[in-house]
Amino acid sequence: MNKIWISVVIAAFFEVGWVIGLKHADSVLEWGGTLIAIIISFYLMIMAGRDLAVGTVYAVFVGLGTAGTVLAETILFNVPVIPAKSALIVLLLSSVISLKMLSNQKDKTVL
């Protein structure tokens, strides 16, 4: 995994943070952390989109963020594990991995 894809993974990690922050932030400090997570998340995703196919970057970003959010709510907030939901997350992650494997770093989306 190269440096650009690592930044997409880090962006997805911050996405999980700001999604949780949007739901659970109660203080100015927590809202500030949520805002910082949003800025970092989108900055890293936009920068990755300069070197990789934008559609693939966005799909990987959202897929990892979704899976991470479901995992975080299960671990941090004791949301029950539903087998069908777990199966769909596995399907989502396998689709994201497949997209990443099929992407060619030399392809750039030009507007």
The 8 nearest C-alpha neighbors of each residue, nearest first, counted from 0:
[[1, 4, 5, 2, 3, 99, 100, 6],
 [0, 2, 4, 3, 5, 6, 104, 7],
 [1, 3, 5, 4, 6, 0, 7, 47],
 [2, 4, 6, 5, 1, 47, 7, 50],
 [5, 3, 7, 6, 2, 1, 0, 8],
 [4, 6, 8, 2, 7, 3, 9, 1],
 [5, 7, 9, 3, 4, 8, 43, 10],
 [8, 6, 10, 4, 5, 9, 44, 60],
 [9, 7, 5, 11, 10, 6, 12, 4],
 [8, 10, 12, 6, 11, 7, 5, 13],
 [11, 9, 40, 7, 13, 12, 8, 43],
 [10, 12, 64, 14, 8, 60, 9, 13],
 [13, 11, 9, 15, 14, 10, 8, 64],
 [14, 12, 16, 10, 40, 36, 15, 11],
 [15, 13, 11, 17, 16, 12, 40, 64],
 [14, 16, 68, 18, 12, 13, 64, 17],
 [17, 15, 13, 14, 19, 18, 20, 36],
 [16, 18, 20, 33, 14, 19, 36, 15],
 [17, 19, 21, 15, 20, 16, 14, 22],
 [18, 20, 16, 17, 22, 21, 23, 15],
 [21, 19, 17, 24, 23, 33, 18, 22],
 [22, 20, 18, 19, 23, 17, 24, 33],
 [21, 23, 20, 19, 24, 18, 17, 25],
 [22, 24, 20, 21, 19, 25, 29, 18],
 [25, 23, 20, 29, 30, 21, 26, 22],
 [26, 24, 23, 29, 27, 30, 28, 20],
 [27, 25, 29, 28, 24, 30, 31, 23],
 [26, 28, 30, 29, 31, 25, 24, 32],
 [27, 29, 31, 26, 30, 32, 25, 24],
 [28, 30, 32, 24, 26, 31, 27, 33],
 [31, 29, 33, 27, 32, 28, 24, 34],
 [32, 30, 28, 34, 29, 33, 27, 35],
 [31, 33, 29, 35, 30, 34, 36, 28],
 [32, 34, 17, 30, 36, 20, 31, 35],
 [35, 33, 37, 31, 36, 32, 30, 38],
 [34, 36, 32, 38, 37, 33, 39, 31],
 [35, 37, 33, 39, 13, 34, 17, 38],
 [38, 36, 34, 40, 35, 39, 17, 41],
 [37, 39, 35, 41, 36, 40, 42, 34],
 [40, 38, 42, 36, 37, 41, 43, 35],
 [41, 39, 10, 37, 13, 38, 43, 42],
 [40, 42, 44, 43, 38, 39, 45, 37],
 [41, 43, 39, 45, 44, 40, 38, 46],
 [44, 42, 46, 41, 40, 45, 10, 6],
 [43, 45, 41, 47, 42, 46, 7, 10],
 [46, 44, 48, 42, 47, 43, 41, 49],
 [45, 47, 43, 48, 49, 44, 42, 50],
 [48, 46, 44, 49, 45, 50, 3, 51],
 [49, 47, 53, 45, 51, 46, 50, 52],
 [48, 50, 47, 46, 51, 45, 107, 53],
 [51, 49, 48, 47, 107, 104, 52, 46],
 [52, 50, 48, 104, 107, 49, 53, 47],
 [51, 53, 107, 55, 108, 54, 48, 56],
 [52, 54, 48, 56, 55, 51, 57, 108],
 [55, 53, 57, 56, 52, 58, 48, 108],
 [54, 56, 58, 52, 57, 53, 59, 98],
 [57, 55, 53, 59, 54, 58, 60, 48],
 [56, 58, 60, 54, 55, 59, 61, 53],
 [59, 57, 55, 61, 60, 56, 62, 54],
 [58, 60, 62, 56, 95, 57, 61, 63],
 [61, 59, 57, 11, 58, 63, 62, 56],
 [60, 62, 64, 58, 59, 63, 65, 57],
 [63, 61, 59, 65, 64, 60, 58, 66],
 [64, 62, 66, 65, 60, 61, 11, 67],
 [65, 63, 11, 61, 67, 62, 15, 66],
 [64, 66, 68, 62, 67, 63, 61, 69],
 [65, 67, 63, 69, 68, 64, 88, 70],
 [68, 66, 70, 64, 65, 69, 63, 71],
 [67, 69, 71, 65, 15, 70, 66, 64],
 [68, 70, 66, 72, 67, 71, 73, 65],
 [69, 71, 67, 73, 68, 72, 66, 74],
 [72, 70, 68, 74, 73, 69, 75, 67],
 [71, 73, 76, 69, 75, 70, 74, 78],
 [72, 74, 78, 77, 70, 71, 76, 75],
 [73, 75, 71, 72, 77, 76, 70, 78],
 [76, 74, 72, 71, 73, 77, 78, 70],
 [75, 77, 72, 78, 73, 74, 71, 79],
 [78, 76, 73, 74, 75, 79, 72, 80],
 [77, 79, 73, 76, 72, 80, 74, 75],
 [80, 78, 77, 81, 73, 72, 76, 74],
 [79, 81, 82, 78, 73, 85, 84, 77],
 [80, 82, 84, 83, 85, 79, 86, 78],
 [83, 81, 85, 84, 86, 80, 87, 79],
 [84, 82, 86, 85, 81, 87, 88, 80],
 [85, 83, 87, 81, 86, 82, 88, 80],
 [84, 86, 82, 88, 83, 87, 81, 89],
 [87, 85, 83, 89, 84, 88, 82, 90],
 [86, 88, 90, 84, 89, 85, 91, 83],
 [87, 89, 91, 85, 90, 86, 66, 92],
 [90, 88, 86, 92, 87, 91, 93, 85],
 [91, 89, 87, 93, 88, 92, 94, 86],
 [90, 92, 88, 94, 89, 93, 87, 95],
 [93, 91, 95, 89, 94, 90, 88, 96],
 [92, 94, 96, 90, 95, 91, 97, 89],
 [93, 95, 97, 91, 92, 96, 90, 98],
 [96, 94, 92, 98, 59, 97, 93, 91],
 [97, 95, 93, 99, 94, 98, 92, 100],
 [96, 98, 94, 100, 95, 99, 93, 101],
 [99, 97, 95, 101, 100, 96, 102, 94],
 [98, 100, 96, 102, 97, 101, 95, 55],
 [99, 101, 97, 98, 102, 96, 103, 95],
 [102, 100, 98, 99, 97, 103, 96, 55],
 [103, 101, 99, 100, 98, 104, 55, 52],
 [102, 104, 105, 106, 101, 51, 52, 100],
 [103, 105, 51, 106, 102, 50, 52, 107],
 [106, 104, 103, 107, 51, 50, 52, 102],
 [107, 105, 104, 103, 52, 51, 108, 102],
 [108, 106, 52, 51, 109, 105, 50, 49],
 [107, 109, 52, 53, 110, 106, 51, 49],
 [110, 108, 107, 52, 106, 49, 53, 48],
 [109, 108, 107, 53, 49, 52, 48, 54]]
